């Protein structure tokens, strides 16, 4: 089935209706065998690279995998289980930004050095971790940072500079990643957010925190460009496909609604699956994409209405103080981006 020919763009006010009307043929499309499996990177299973994969059945595609460029010391090949999610091949009416995201697995202990080298080489400003360390007794991720400054190979030093629980389900960390270049130490401040409400293969209870996290990510990217960190954000869950794919699809969908007032969710999912296998793993996650985009569309309309009313009141005399229930999601305190 070709989703491009059978599903059209959805106006933002019809998102809920579109999901409830999805017929069995479209659900069958979602659950069918994923495409492009034959393009799996051969290097993923060669020699020691095999042990760099958290799951033996999850590997990047050859054409979209991240290559390490300056590896040395304890890194013996350019392989890392990570993929560029490149929206360049969307139609012109949609987003077209090259290498807009990196989707990767939670780093294994033998891949800590490779992971941070990837962060450095891609000038990534933020890492979003969408998993707990353990879930239902199973290890889903390993810590890839240390309490004290650590030399992590390839001339890189890593320091955990800040850590704070923000709300019930979010932990914010700030890392100082440094390298000596031509006799001078170059420091980069990398933001890290760990979201802890999302069960493997499932969905969070509400869309609110995920939508806040997407806004944090995008605001952080804008601020970090001033520091020269212009690369893609790095997202990972455990395997870097289910929750990560859903998170990316929601971000793309929200951007489409804001820019074009419509969204093509099946096309988004099909597109990102061309860059990494198994992106969006369950029907619950697929429905969650619809729910999150619909909720954000409603929230934005409320904000726009409040903003218009505020502007009108500001023009009247005498001045009237008008407060809305909304408050900024992100603020900067001592150069740290935090939830309000």
N, C-alpha and C positions, 0 to 999 in steps of 0.2 A: 504494500500500500504506500502511495506517495502522499505524505501529509501536505505537501505544497499544493497539490491539485485538489485536495478534498476538504481542506480546512482553510477558511479565510480569516482575515484579521477581525478581531473582536473589538467593537467599541467599548470604551472603558466602563460605561454604565450597563453593559450586558455580560460582564465577566462571569457573574454567578450563574446566570441563566445558561450560558454556554457550557459550563461544566456539568450542570444538571442534565443537559440534553445530550451529553456525549453518548453515542450509541456503542453497541458492542463491537462494531468494526474498529472504531477508534481506540477503544480499550485494548482490543486485540493487537493493534499496532503498537501501543505502548509496551505491552508485555512480550512482544515477539523477540526473537533473537536479535541482539544488537548487531548493527552493521559494522563493516570494516575491521572485523576481528582478525582477518588475514594480514593486516598491516601492523600487527604487534611487533615491537622492536626485537629483532633477533638477539641483540646484545644483552637483553634483559635476562636471558637464561644461559649465557656463556660464562663458564668458569665461576669466578668469585662473585660475579654480578648477580647470580641467582640468589645469593644470601643477602642481597641488598633490598629484596622485595619483602614487604611485610606479609603479603599474601601471594601464593604461587600462581593464582589465576588473575591477578590484577597487574598489568604492565602497560607502559605507555606505547602509543603508536610511534613508529619510526619517524614519520614525517613531522610530528608535532612534539616530540620529546625535547626536554631541556638538555642541552649539552654543557657540561662543565668545561671551561676554556683554559683555566690556568692551574689545573690540578697538579699536585706534587705531594711529596712526603707520604702520608698515609692514604692518599687517594690514588689509586692505580689506573683508573680508566675515567672516561668522560661521562660514565653512566650514572644517572640518578632517576629514581622512579617519580618523575614529574613531567607535566605537560603544559604547553602553552595553550590557552583557550583564546583563539584569535578570531575576532568578529569581523575581520576584513572582508570575508566572502559573503556576508549578509548583503541583501539587495541594498542599493544606494539609499532607499528610503529608510532603512534601518541604521543601526550603529555600525560604524566601520573603523575600528581602532585596532591597530595591529598589536598582538601580544598583550591583550588587555588584562588577562589574569594568568596566574600560574596555579594549577591544581596539582597537589602532591599528596603522598601518603604521610602519615605521622612518622617522623624520622625514627628509624631503628637506632640503637646505641652505636652500631658500627657505621652509621651514616650522619652523625652529628656534624662532623667536619664538612662533609659534602653539602649538607643542607645549608649551613651558614655561608659556605662559599657561593652557593647559588644565590642566596640573599644579596651578597656583596656584588657579584658580577652583574646581576640584573637591576641593581640600584632600587631594590624593593623597599618601600617605606613602611609597610605594615604587614603583619602576619595575623591571620584570623584562624584560630583553632576551634573546631566545632565538635569536640569530643572530650569526654572525661578520660582519665588515665585507665580506669577500670570500669567495666559495665557488666553487671550480672556475673561477676566473678572472673571475667575474661579481660586480659590486658588489651587495651585498644590504642594506647599511646605510651611512650616513654618520655620522661623529662629530657629536653635537649638543651638545657642550660644548667648553670651551677651557682652555688651560693656566693662564691668568690670569683674574682677575675681569673679566667682560665685561658691558656693558650690552646687553641683548638685546631692548629695545623694550618698550613698554607699562609703563614704569616699573620693569621687572624687572632685577635684577642676578643673575648666576650665577657661583658660585665652586666649582671642584673642590677640595674640602677634604681628600679622602682617596682613595687608590687602592691596592689590594693584590690580588695574585693569591692566591686561596684554593684550594689543591688544584690539580689538573691542568686542570680545565675551567671554573672559576668565577673571575670577577673582581668584587670588591666595590668600589664607589665611593660616596662620600658627597658630596652637593652642598649648598651653602648658597644657597638661593633667597630673595632679599630684595626688598622693595618699600617705598617711602616712602609712608606713609599718614598724612594729617593732620600732616605734619611730623615723624613718627617712623618710624624704620626698623624694619620687621617682618621677622624672619628665620625661615625654615623650613628644617629639615634634612631632606633627601630622600635616602632610601637607594636605591641602584642596584646590581642584580646582573646581570651578563652571563654567560649560560651558553653555552659554546662547543663542545659536543660533538654538537649536534643538526643533522644534514644536512637541507637543504631537501627537502621531500616525503618524508623518511625518518623514522627513529627513532633514539634513542641506543642504545648497545650494551647498557646495563643500565638499570634503573629507579631505582637507588639514589640517584644524584645529583639527579635530578628530584624524587624524593620528599623529599629533604633540602631542596631549594630551596622546595618548597611549604610545608614546615614553617617555614623561615626567613621566608617571606612572611607567613604567618599570625601568627607570633610578633611580627614587626615591626609588623604592623597593631595588635596589642593594645597594644604599648608606645607606639606613636605616638598612640594615642587620648588619652593623658594630655597630649600636647602640642597637642591640638586638631586633629590631622590625621585626621579621621574619614571621609574620602572613600574612593572605590574605588581599589584598586591599578591600575596601568597596565601592561598586558602588550603586548609587540610582538615579532614576528619580522621578516621582511622585508615581507610583505604584511599581516601581522596576521590571518591566517586559519588556516593549516595547523598549524604548531607552536603558535601561540597558542591556537587552538581546542582542541587536544589537551591542552595544559597546564591550561586551564580545566576541561575535562571530567574530567580526573584529580582535580583539587581538589574538584569537586562530588561525584564518585563516592566519594572517601575520606570526605568529610563525611557522605554518606548512610550508608555502612557504619558509621561511628562512632555515628551517631544512631539508625539504624533497623535495623541488622544485615542490610540487603539493599540492592541497588542496581539501577537500571534504566538501563543504559548506552545502549541505542538511544534511549531517551527523552531522556537528557541531550543527546546529539548533535543530535537533532531540535530540541530546545528552543533550544540556543544558535545553531543555524542560522537561527532566526527573528529573531535580533538582528543577525547579520552573515553575509553570504554566504560560502559555501565553508569554513565552519569544520570542521576535520578533513578534510584533503584526500585522504588516501590510505588504502588498506586496511591498510598497515603501521602508520600512525598510529592507526587504529581498533583494531587488535589491541593496540597498545602501551597503550592505555587500560585494557584488560582486565588486561594483565600488571602494570601499575603498581598498580592497585587490589588485585589478588590478592596481590602482594608486600607491600604495606603492611598488608593485613589479617593476613598471616602474621606480619609484624614486630611488629604491635601485640599479637598474642596472646603472643608471646615476652616482650615488655615487661611485659604484664599478669601473666604467670606469674612473672617475676623480681620484680616489685613485691610480689606476694602473699607470695613466699618471704622477701623481705627483711623485710616487716612481721612475719611469724611469728618469724623469727630475732631480731628486735629485742625481742620479748616474752620471750624465754628468758633464763635467767641461768646462768652469767655471760655478759656480752655477747659476741657473736660478730661478727667483721667479715666481711661477705659482699660479694663484688664480682661484678658481672655484666659481660659483655663490652660491654654498651651504655654509651655515654656521651652527654651532651647534645650535640645538633647545633648549638645556638646558644648563644653566651655573649656577655656585654656587657663590652667592654674599652674604657675611656675613652669611654663612651657610644656605642660602635660595636658593631654586631651582627656577629659573625664565626662561622665554622664552627670547631668544636673539632677 
